[in-house]
Amino acid sequence: MGLFGVLKGVIESLGYGADVDAFLVVFGLALARIVIAVSLSPFLGGRSASSTVKIGLAMMLTLLLMPGLKIGAPEGGMSPLLFFALLLKEAAIGLTIGVLCQLIFYAVQMAGALVDTARGMDQPGLFTPQLQSNASVLAQLKFQTALVLFLTLNGHLMYLRSLALSFEAIPLRGFPRFEAVTTAERAAALSGQIFVVALQLVAPVLIALFLVDICFAAMAKVAPQMNVYSESQPVKSFVGLGVLLLASGVILSRVHGVVSRFLWDVYMLVTGLA
């Protein structure tokens, strides 16, 4: 049996009969959405993973979803113009899902950056390969911790399930309806949660550092000759790190609920386009 025979057997086993054209159209459209969503997700490697690995993973996920995507198979022929329009639509949906799923990790990274800025230790920067950006030491620590916690809690499976359910909300042959006001409001609310989540995760540390600043300000009034700035930096550095370690249990338990709710909000935003 040649290569064409093997391909025909795979297509028949997926429920497409002998219609190779329909299979290729559905596979190409679904792959356009999945490969972009997978490539942009930090917990699946992000931009640091090899393109070959990401494309291979996207192709395997597409093949697993092919039996359920049979309803999107074209009946008869499809014009090249319609296929190109559908391809652009799928790429836009995948881009939307991938970018939105990055926001929560930017929020966690921002939380660490806020602590480093407040304690005057934001000068050293480390490269974050998953997001292709530089971050402070605690921002990198928080990001990598959230990434491990996300994978431990099967967050990547939740993401892949939401990606699969997006084909039910917005079928391959359907175009999303963009209600400018509603969509913009949801997207703005979702992006605004970055700052809220970042402040919630580091509120105890910021409060402790604020109290340290108040203490040194009072000392400056009592002893004006003291160099408050240089004397306060070591204290703020150790206090900030100590409070962060003491509150790490509360912060990690908070990350679980925040990430789960954020993924649900992303799914609701995508399904709102249907």
N, C-alpha and C positions, 0 to 999 in steps of 0.2 A: 504494500500500500504506500503510495507516494505522499508527499507533503500535502497536496490538495485533498487527498482522501482523508488524511488525519484531521485536517482543518474542517472538512465537511462533517466528519464524525463528531468533533467537538461542538460544532454549531447545532447539530441535531440533538445532542445530549443536553444542550442548554434550552431546548424548546423552540428553536427557530426553523426547524425543518431543513429544507434545502435552500432557503432564501439567504444566500450569502450577502447580497447587497443590503438587506435590512439589518443583518447582524453587524456589518461593518459601519453602517450609519449610526446605529444605537451605540455601538462600542466607541466610536470616535467622539460622539457628543458627550457621553458619560465620562469618558477619559478626560475631556477638556475641563470638566468641572472638578473632577477628583484630583487630577495631577496638580492643579494650582492650589487647591485647598490643602493637600498634603505637603506641598513644597513650602508653604508659608507657616505651617504649624511648628512652633518651637519644640514641642515635645516629641515630634517625629523626626528631629534632626535639624529642622529649619534650614537656613541657608548654608550651614556648615556641612550638611550631609552631601554625599556625592549625587550628582544629577542622575546617574545610572541607577543608584539605589532607590531614589525617590520615584523615578519613572517606573521601575520594576514593581515597587510596592503599589503604585497607583494602578498599574495594569492588573495586578492580582486582585485588588479590591474591586475593580471594574468587572472582571470576570465572575467574581463571586456574586455581584449584584445583577448580572445579566439576566437570569431567569425572571427576576422581579421587574425588569425594565422592558419586558416583551410588549407591554401595553403601549410603549412609546415607539414601537417599530412602525415605520411608514407603510402605508397600504398603497402599493403601486410604486411609482417612481417619485423622486424628490428632485426638484430643480436645484442646480448649484447655488443659485442666489439664496433660496430658502435655507439650504444647508449651511451656507456661510453665515447667515443671520443667526441661526440657531447655535452655531459654534461660538459666535461672539457673545451670545446670551449666556451660554454655559460657562465661558471663561469669566464673564463678569460676576456670575453668581459664585463661582469658586474663589475669585479674588475677594469678594465681599466676606465670605465665610472665613477665609484665611486671615484677612486683615483684622476682622473683629475678634477672632480667637487670640490674637496677639495682645490685645488691649489689657487683659487681666495680668499678663506677665509683665507688661510695661508698668502696671500699677504696683506690683510687688517690687519691681526694680526701683521705681520711684520712691517707694517707702524707705528702702535702704539708702538711697541718695539723700533723702531728707535728713536722716539721722547723721550721715557723714557731714552734710553741710552744717547742721546745727552744732556738731562737736568740732568743727574746723578741720576735718580730716578728709575733705573731698578732693584734695590735690592728686593723690595717686589714682590712676585709672587702669582698669583691666578691660581686656577685650572680651565681649560676649559673642561667641561664634554663632549661636543660634539666632541672634537678632542682628548680627553684624553692626554692633555699636559698642562704644566705650562706656564703662560704668565704674563707679567708685567701688571700694573694697566691700563694704557692707551691701551695696546694691547687687554686686555679683554674688555674694553669699546668699542673700535672700532669693535671688532669681534661681540659682541652682538648687536651693533647698525646696522652693516651691515646685520646681520641675520634678524633683525626685518624689515629693509628696503627691503631686498630681499623678504620676505614673503608678505609685503605690496604691492609690485609691481608684485605679482603673479609669482615670479621667480620659485617657486616650481612647478607651473603648466607648465611653460616652460620646466623645467627639465623633468617632467613626459612625456610631449609631445615628447621631444627629445628621451627619452627612448623608447617610443612606435614607433617612426619613425626609430629607429635603427634596428627594426625587418624587415623593408622594405629594409634597406641598406644591412644588413647581415641576411638572412633568417635562420630559425632554422636548415635546412638541408644543408646549405651552409657553407663552410669554408672560412675564410678571407684569402686574399692573402697578405702576408707580404713582402713589398718591403723595404728591410733593410734600404737603404739610405733615401728614402722619409719619411718613418715612423719615423726614428730616428731624421731627421731634424725637422719634425713637432712637435714631442714630446719635443725636446730640445728647440725649439722656444716657445712652450707653457709654459714650466717650466721656461724659462728665463724671461717671462713676469711677473713673481712674483716680481722680483726685480724692474723692470720698474714701475709696478703699485704701489708698495710700496713707491718708491721715488716720483712718481707723486702725491700721496695722501698727503704727508707730506712735500713737497718742501717748502711751505711758512714758516712752523715752523722751518725747518732745517736752512733756510737762516737767519731767525731772531736770532736763537741761535748762528749761526756763527758770526753774527755782534756783539752779546753780548760778545763772546769770544775775538773778535778783540778789543773791548773797554777795557776789563779787561787786555788784553795783553799790551795795550798802558799805562794803569794805572800802571801796574807792572814796566814798564820802568821809569815812573815818580816817583813812590814811591816804591822802591824795598823792603822796610821793611814790606809792606802790604802782608798779606797772601791771595793771589789772589784766590787760589782754594776754600778755605772755604767761602770767601766773595761772590764768584760768584755763588755758588750752589743755594742759595735762589732766587737770581735774575733770573737765568736760569730756575729754576723750575716754577716761576710765569710767566715769559715771554713766555715760551713754552706753558704753559696751556692757557694763555690769547690769544695768536695768534691762537692756535688750536680752541678755542671757537669762535673767530672772523671768522675763515675760515671754520667753520663747515658746513655752507650752501653750499659753493663751493665744499667741500669734499663730502658731501652727494649727491649732484647732479652729481658729477663725478662717484661715486660708481655705480649708476644706469647704465650708459652707459658701464662701465668697466665690470660689471657682465654679462650684456646681450651679449656683444661681446665675452666674455670669454666662455659662454655657447655655442655660435654659433661655436667658434673655436673647442671646444670639440666635437660637433656634426660633424663638417667637418673632424676632425681627425678620428672619428669612421667610417664615411661613406667612407673615403679614403681607408679603409681596405677591402671594398667590391669588 
